[in-house]
Amino acid sequence: MKTLPVITSSLIASTLLISLTLNTANADSDDTHHEKTRVIKAELATGPNMYLDRPIRDHGIVQGIPMGTLGFAELGEYNPGANEALPLTSETSDDAVLATFLDPNFIRAIGFDPNDLNPEVLNVPLQKVATLSQRLGPNGMPIVERTELPAMEQSFPYQPSIAGPNKEITLGDWKKARGKAIIKCNDDTSSIELRMKHLIPNRVYTVWSANAGSQIGPFNQPLAGAPSAVTSDEKGNARFKRDLNFCPLEAVAEAQAQMMWIMVVLHTDHMAYGGVFAPNTDSLFGGTVAHVHLHFPLLGTPVE
């Protein structure tokens, strides 16, 4: 009769240890995936790399381009009876009503003549910014035009309207926004998820990347391709999730470019424009129909 070996606890422990060691060695030798995850807290913004009257980040030199504290304001304080809104500062009250505003530095940067600005789109309270609508002309044909629309709760049935609530937007309302970005890179692909709350309720937002390219300078793109739109719900919550064919946490050598920050942009005219912030015609720029609300930094040091 054959005698079976006695299996002791020490033998089991030794076997498990050897198995674990071999499996670990095989896993190390076969591992070709390099996953990297970063969670980024949103910073409040009132324009690209701008909050009130100061830059948000100093980006130094990116891809050979001196970015520094480049940024522009896109919001002002409503100034009744005046041609222009008041610039926002750290002294501006939270009760201040926000209005459209074009930063003089931005106008100079794009080479636009300030004398050619349409005064009708300046110093407009955000809730009164016009959007495209249509009405019947005298010959019964529809006429498409930009016009201020009432909120749904203030309109007649079937009358063109915008989603409510359509109340004044104050600086205090703006400051309530919060968000975080979760970026997961796996080799040369990645996923990005933005979770946001306390945005302006029932409004159109778009998500953008601010980039620096050694060959073309600074440029903005819809994050992960157009359309990059998201609509906040009745409580101001919104979520945006997309995949990228590169990792935004590092420079992309073949593109000679690097992402500096992610922007969440409110469109007060309730329209998204594909690959551009705004039409850039008839004074419809960032600041008159589009306004950066949240800023997710990937590079740079905070400006105190």
C-alpha positions as CSV (number, residue, x, y, z in Angstrom):
1,M,0.0,0.0,0.0
2,K,1.4,3.4,-1.1
3,T,1.8,6.0,1.7
4,L,0.5,9.5,0.9
5,P,2.7,12.4,1.8
6,V,1.7,14.5,4.8
7,I,0.7,18.0,3.7
8,T,1.7,20.4,6.5
9,S,1.0,24.1,6.9
10,S,4.6,24.9,6.3
11,L,4.5,23.1,2.9
12,I,1.3,24.9,1.9
13,A,2.9,28.3,2.9
14,S,6.1,27.5,0.9
15,T,4.1,26.5,-2.2
16,L,2.0,29.6,-2.1
17,L,5.1,31.8,-1.7
18,I,6.8,30.2,-4.7
19,S,3.6,30.6,-6.8
20,L,3.2,34.2,-5.8
21,T,6.8,35.0,-6.6
22,L,6.5,33.4,-10.0
23,N,3.2,35.1,-10.8
24,T,4.6,38.5,-9.8
25,A,7.7,38.0,-11.9
26,N,5.6,37.0,-14.9
27,A,3.3,40.0,-14.4
28,D,6.3,42.3,-14.2
29,S,7.9,40.9,-17.4
30,D,4.6,41.0,-19.3
31,D,3.3,44.4,-18.1
32,T,3.1,46.9,-21.0
33,H,0.4,49.1,-19.5
34,H,1.2,52.3,-17.6
35,E,-1.9,53.8,-16.0
36,K,-1.8,57.2,-14.5
37,T,-4.7,58.9,-12.7
38,R,-5.1,62.5,-11.6
39,V,-8.0,64.2,-9.9
40,I,-8.1,68.0,-10.4
41,K,-10.2,70.4,-8.4
42,A,-11.9,73.1,-10.4
43,E,-11.0,76.8,-9.9
44,L,-13.5,79.6,-10.4
45,A,-13.0,81.7,-13.4
46,T,-14.5,84.8,-15.0
47,G,-12.5,84.4,-18.2
48,P,-9.7,82.3,-19.7
49,N,-7.0,82.0,-16.9
50,M,-8.7,85.0,-15.1
51,Y,-10.7,85.3,-11.9
52,L,-12.0,88.8,-11.2
53,D,-9.0,91.1,-11.7
54,R,-6.2,88.6,-11.5
55,P,-4.7,85.7,-13.4
56,I,-5.4,82.3,-12.0
57,R,-2.1,80.6,-13.0
58,D,1.4,81.5,-14.1
59,H,2.3,79.0,-16.9
60,G,5.8,80.2,-17.5
61,I,7.1,78.8,-20.8
62,V,5.2,76.0,-22.4
63,Q,6.6,74.3,-25.6
64,G,8.9,77.2,-26.0
65,I,6.1,79.8,-25.8
66,P,6.2,82.4,-23.0
67,M,2.6,82.0,-21.7
68,G,3.2,83.5,-18.3
69,T,-0.1,84.9,-16.8
70,L,-1.8,85.4,-20.1
71,G,-5.6,85.6,-19.6
72,F,-8.7,87.7,-20.3
73,A,-11.8,88.8,-18.5
74,E,-15.2,87.9,-19.9
75,L,-17.6,89.2,-17.3
76,G,-18.4,92.6,-15.8
77,E,-20.7,94.2,-13.3
78,Y,-23.9,95.5,-14.9
79,N,-23.7,99.3,-15.1
80,P,-27.2,100.7,-15.7
81,G,-27.3,103.5,-18.3
82,A,-23.7,103.1,-19.3
83,N,-22.1,101.8,-22.5
84,E,-19.8,99.3,-20.8
85,A,-20.0,97.1,-17.7
86,L,-17.7,97.7,-14.8
87,P,-14.6,95.5,-14.5
88,L,-14.9,92.9,-11.8
89,T,-12.4,93.2,-8.9
90,S,-11.8,91.6,-5.5
91,E,-14.0,94.4,-4.1
92,T,-17.0,93.7,-6.2
93,S,-20.0,92.7,-4.1
94,D,-21.5,89.2,-4.4
95,D,-24.8,91.0,-5.1
96,A,-23.5,92.6,-8.3
97,V,-25.4,91.6,-11.4
98,L,-23.2,90.1,-14.0
99,A,-23.1,91.5,-17.6
100,T,-21.3,91.0,-20.9
101,F,-17.9,92.5,-21.0
102,L,-15.0,92.7,-23.5
103,D,-11.6,92.9,-22.1
104,P,-9.6,95.7,-23.8
105,N,-6.5,93.5,-23.8
106,F,-8.4,90.8,-25.7
107,I,-9.6,93.4,-28.3
108,R,-6.0,94.6,-28.8
109,A,-4.7,91.0,-29.0
110,I,-7.0,90.1,-31.9
111,G,-6.4,93.3,-33.7
112,F,-10.0,94.4,-33.5
113,D,-10.8,98.1,-33.7
114,P,-12.7,99.1,-30.6
115,N,-14.6,101.7,-32.6
116,D,-16.2,98.8,-34.6
117,L,-17.7,97.2,-31.5
118,N,-21.5,96.8,-31.5
119,P,-22.7,98.7,-28.4
120,E,-25.9,96.6,-28.3
121,V,-24.0,93.5,-27.1
122,L,-22.0,95.3,-24.3
123,N,-23.2,95.7,-20.7
124,V,-26.1,93.4,-21.2
125,P,-27.2,91.4,-18.1
126,L,-26.4,87.8,-18.7
127,Q,-30.1,86.7,-18.5
128,K,-31.0,89.2,-21.2
129,V,-28.4,88.1,-23.9
130,A,-30.2,87.6,-27.2
131,T,-30.4,84.2,-29.0
132,L,-31.4,83.2,-32.4
133,S,-35.2,82.9,-32.9
134,Q,-37.7,83.3,-35.7
135,R,-40.9,85.2,-36.4
136,L,-43.2,85.4,-39.3
137,G,-42.5,88.2,-41.7
138,P,-45.1,90.3,-43.6
139,N,-45.1,87.8,-46.5
140,G,-45.6,84.8,-44.2
141,M,-42.0,83.7,-44.4
142,P,-40.0,83.2,-41.2
143,I,-37.4,85.8,-40.3
144,V,-34.5,84.6,-38.2
145,E,-32.9,87.1,-35.9
146,R,-31.2,87.5,-32.6
147,T,-33.6,88.6,-29.9
148,E,-34.1,88.4,-26.1
149,L,-36.6,85.7,-25.3
150,P,-38.8,85.3,-22.2
151,A,-38.4,82.4,-19.8
152,M,-40.8,79.5,-20.3
153,E,-42.8,80.4,-17.1
154,Q,-43.3,83.9,-18.4
155,S,-44.3,83.0,-22.0
156,F,-47.5,82.1,-23.7
157,P,-48.0,78.5,-24.9
158,Y,-45.9,77.8,-28.0
159,Q,-44.2,81.2,-27.8
160,P,-40.5,81.1,-28.3
161,S,-38.8,81.0,-24.9
162,I,-35.8,79.9,-22.9
163,A,-35.7,77.4,-20.0
164,G,-36.3,78.9,-16.6
165,P,-35.4,80.1,-14.2
166,N,-34.3,83.2,-16.0
167,K,-33.4,85.5,-13.2
168,E,-30.5,87.9,-12.7
169,I,-27.1,86.1,-12.3
170,T,-25.1,87.6,-9.5
171,L,-21.4,87.2,-8.7
172,G,-22.6,85.3,-5.7
173,D,-24.4,82.8,-7.9
174,W,-21.3,82.5,-10.1
175,K,-19.1,81.8,-7.1
176,K,-21.2,78.7,-6.1
177,A,-19.9,76.5,-8.9
178,R,-17.8,73.6,-8.0
179,G,-16.3,70.7,-9.9
180,K,-13.5,68.1,-10.3
181,A,-11.9,66.4,-13.2
182,I,-10.8,62.8,-13.2
183,I,-8.2,62.0,-15.8
184,K,-7.0,58.4,-16.4
185,C,-4.2,57.8,-18.9
186,N,-3.3,54.3,-20.1
187,D,-0.3,54.4,-22.5
188,D,-1.3,56.7,-25.3
189,T,-5.0,57.0,-24.6
190,S,-7.0,58.5,-21.8
191,S,-10.5,59.2,-20.4
192,I,-11.6,62.5,-18.9
193,E,-14.7,62.9,-16.7
194,L,-15.8,66.3,-15.3
195,R,-18.3,66.3,-12.4
196,M,-19.8,69.8,-11.8
197,K,-22.4,71.2,-9.5
198,H,-24.0,74.6,-8.8
199,L,-23.6,75.8,-12.4
200,I,-26.2,78.2,-13.7
201,P,-29.3,75.9,-14.0
202,N,-30.7,74.7,-17.3
203,R,-28.0,76.3,-19.4
204,V,-25.7,75.3,-22.3
205,Y,-22.0,74.9,-21.5
206,T,-19.1,73.7,-23.6
207,V,-15.8,72.1,-22.5
208,W,-12.5,73.3,-24.0
209,S,-8.8,72.6,-23.7
210,A,-6.3,75.5,-23.7
211,N,-3.1,74.3,-25.4
212,A,0.3,75.6,-26.4
213,G,1.9,74.4,-29.6
214,S,5.5,75.1,-30.4
215,Q,4.6,75.6,-34.1
216,I,1.3,77.5,-33.8
217,G,1.3,79.1,-30.4
218,P,-1.6,79.0,-27.9
219,F,-4.8,77.6,-29.2
220,N,-8.2,76.3,-27.9
221,Q,-10.0,73.2,-29.0
222,P,-13.3,71.5,-28.0
223,L,-12.2,68.9,-25.5
224,A,-12.2,65.5,-27.3
225,G,-13.8,66.9,-30.4
226,A,-16.9,68.9,-31.3
227,P,-19.5,68.9,-30.1
228,S,-18.3,69.4,-26.5
229,A,-21.6,70.6,-25.2
230,V,-23.3,69.7,-21.9
231,T,-26.5,71.1,-20.4
232,S,-26.8,71.7,-16.6
233,D,-29.9,70.4,-15.0
234,E,-32.4,72.3,-12.8
235,K,-30.0,72.2,-9.9
236,G,-27.0,73.2,-11.9
237,N,-25.4,69.7,-12.0
238,A,-23.6,68.5,-15.1
239,R,-21.3,65.7,-16.1
240,F,-19.0,65.4,-19.1
241,K,-17.1,62.3,-20.1
242,R,-15.0,61.6,-23.1
243,D,-12.0,59.6,-24.4
244,L,-8.8,61.0,-25.9
245,N,-6.3,59.5,-28.2
246,F,-3.4,60.9,-26.1
247,C,-2.6,61.6,-22.5
248,P,-3.2,65.3,-21.6
249,L,-1.0,65.0,-18.5
250,E,2.1,65.2,-20.6
251,A,3.4,66.8,-23.7
252,V,2.7,65.0,-27.0
253,A,6.0,64.9,-28.9
254,E,4.6,64.3,-32.4
255,A,2.1,67.1,-32.0
256,Q,4.6,69.4,-30.3
257,A,1.8,70.6,-28.1
258,Q,0.7,70.4,-24.5
259,M,-2.6,71.0,-22.7
260,M,-2.4,73.8,-20.1
261,W,-5.9,73.8,-18.6
262,I,-9.5,72.7,-19.3
263,M,-12.3,75.3,-19.4
264,V,-16.0,75.0,-18.9
265,V,-17.8,77.8,-20.8
266,L,-21.3,79.2,-20.3
267,H,-23.1,80.2,-23.5
268,T,-25.5,83.0,-22.5
269,D,-27.0,83.0,-26.0
270,H,-27.9,79.3,-25.4
271,M,-25.9,78.2,-28.5
272,A,-22.8,76.2,-29.1
273,Y,-20.6,77.0,-32.1
274,G,-18.7,73.7,-32.9
275,G,-15.0,74.4,-33.1
276,V,-15.1,78.0,-31.9
277,F,-16.2,79.8,-28.7
278,A,-18.4,82.3,-30.5
279,P,-19.0,83.5,-34.1
280,N,-16.5,86.4,-33.8
281,T,-18.8,88.5,-36.0
282,D,-20.9,91.5,-35.1
283,S,-18.9,91.7,-31.8
284,L,-20.0,88.2,-30.7
285,F,-16.9,87.1,-28.9
286,G,-16.0,85.4,-25.7
287,G,-17.3,88.0,-23.2
288,T,-20.5,88.8,-25.1
289,V,-22.0,85.4,-25.7
290,A,-19.6,83.0,-24.0
291,H,-17.9,83.1,-20.6
292,V,-15.5,80.8,-18.9
293,H,-17.0,79.6,-15.5
294,L,-14.7,76.8,-14.3
295,H,-11.0,76.2,-14.9
296,F,-9.2,72.8,-14.3
297,P,-5.4,73.5,-14.2
298,L,-3.0,70.9,-15.7
299,L,0.1,73.2,-15.6
300,G,1.2,76.3,-13.9
301,T,1.6,77.7,-10.4
302,P,-1.2,79.6,-8.6
303,V,-1.0,83.4,-8.7
304,E,-1.5,84.8,-5.2
